[in-house]
Amino acid sequence: MATQTLNLVAPSGDRVDVDLPASPVVSSIAAMVRFVGGSYGTGFQIGPRGYHDFACTYVAPASQRERFMVHGREVLVAEAHDKQSSVATLIGTYHELMTVYAGPAPRRARIAALFNALKITDHSAGMVVTPRSATLLDAAVENIVVVVKGRGTVSIPGARQAAAIAPKHAGARTAHGEVWKTSLAEAGPPVASAMQGYILGCAAGLAEVHLAKDSASEGELLGWLNQINVAWRTAA
């Protein structure tokens, strides 16, 4: 079967190769990372250029409050029309790095300090975001989400998370590893009725796959799932 291969750069800088059936094609890719240290924790979303505008138009309609520069990169700050949330987004060459606040956004100096605490390197295959050593922060969560229209989502956790997610018992065999069926009941009835969850274990990576039940026949969906392969590589 023909495949499409994604060679992605994760927020940590490690590489992950994702093999998928050639059809349907991938419609979007995003990443998430959360840093913690002591009682402090903050999370970021990474998306392609235009991510901020999309979120402020379709996810939580918002108006721009201000814009400024941090280390030569533009930062946009927007507040939701309902005043319940705000976002601050750093604009890279290929990607955008967004953090979400409950209620109004902090003052400019605090937002600038947050982005200044990070080392950011933007590649066409992904944005590397790591805390500067002086911050004593550590990446607690790292995740890449691949969306395929007409199939569902492939969510790829970092190695530490993957070890906690993988079941201890053997799963059903796939072309590149094994798979376990999971329940999405905790996500609520609308999600559980529309999607079916799986954990896909491969030789060098793991993915949580959510398949849209009505997008194709069960045989087609499982055949598509069977061909997925995920492999992490450490940064050179």
Buried (B, 14 or more C-beta within 10 A) or exposed (E): EEEBEBEBBBBBBBBBBBBBBEEBEBEBBBBBBBBBEEEEEBBBBBBBEEBBBEBBEEEBEBEEBBEEEBEEBEBBBBBBEEEEBBBBBBBBEEBBBBBBBEEBBBEBEEBBEBBEBBEBEBBEBBBBBBBEEEBEBEBBBBBBBBBBEBBBBBBBBBBEBBEEBBEEEEBEEBEBBBBBEBEBEEEEEEEBEBBBBBBBBBEBBBBBBBBBBEBBEEEBBBBBBBBBBBBBEEEE
